[in-house]
Structure formats: structure tokens, C-alpha cells
Amino acid sequence: MVYENVINKLIVLNGKLEVMMKDIFKILTINPGSTSTKIAVYDNDQEVFEKTLRHSSDEIGQFETIADQFNFRKDVRQLI
């Protein structure tokens, strides 16, 4: 998981100086489906990027197991 931590924003609440902690987590998700690979990036719960790469049955059919597809799907993500 890749993340970026942002902290120490000063705010005034009810006349008091407070330190507001704000964590921003950058999350990369990769979902290898039966005929597609979905890739998304989130800042916490906000989606900032999404892409679906479609694969033909012929492309996927050359592999016996999903583990055998590893290099194929790794190479495909460079098309983004």
C-alpha cells in the first residue's frame, strides 16, 4: 500500500488554537476479473482515478490458472 501522511494543520476552535491531524492514504486497487482488469486510485475514500482494461476470451484463454496470468496482467497495466 502506498500512502502519504499529512499532519499538523492549525485551526481555531471555540477560541482555542488546535492542531488538526489529517491523514490522507493513497490506495491503489487492482481487481483482476475474468475478462478485465480494473485499476483505481483513492485518496482515503475519494476515487481519483479509475480504468477498466478489457481482455478478449482468446487472450485470457491461453492461461490455465489466474496465477499464470500474472505477467500478462502486469504488462497490460503499462497501457494505462
N, C-alpha and C positions, 0 to 999 in steps of 0.2 A: 504494500500500500504506500502510495506517495502522499505526503501531507505537508502543509505549510501552517505554521503556528503564528498567529497574530495576537499580540497581547498589549496590555498597558495603555488603554485609551483613557484619558482623564475626562470625567464628566462631573457636573454639579447636580446633585440630587438633594432637594429639600435644604438648600443652603450648605450642604457638606460636599467637600471635594472627595470623589470616589474614584477608584481605579476599576475600570470595566474590563473584564477579561473576555476576549472573543477568540475562540478557536475556529479556524477555518481548515477543514480537512478536504484535501483534493482526493477524490476517489475515482479510480479507473476500474470500469467493469467490462468484462469480456464474456459474452454468452455464446458459446458455440452450439448452434441449433442443428437440426437435421439437414437443412438446405440453406442456412445463412449463418453469418457471424455478426452479432450485434455488439457494438462498442459504444460506450458512453463515458463521459467525464462529469463529475459532480463537484460543486463546492458545497460541502455539507449536504443538504437535501435539495439544492437547486441544480438542475441539469444545465450544463454549459455547452455540451457537445454530445451529439448522437449520430451514429451512422450504422446502417444495416448493409452488409455486403452479402449479396445473393450468390449462391453456388448452384451450378446445374447438378442434376442427378448423376450425370456422367462423371463430373469432377469428384463428387463425394463417393460414388460407387466404386472407384478404384481402390478404396481403403476398406480393410476388413473390420477394423475397430476404430472408435473415436481417438484412441491413443495413437493410432497410425496416421491420423490426420494432423498431428502436431506441427510438423514442418510446413505443410501446405497452408494451414491457417496462420502460422507465424509469418510466412511470406506474403500472404494476402493482405495482412494489416498494413503493409507498406504502401498499398494502393490508396490509403486514406489521404 
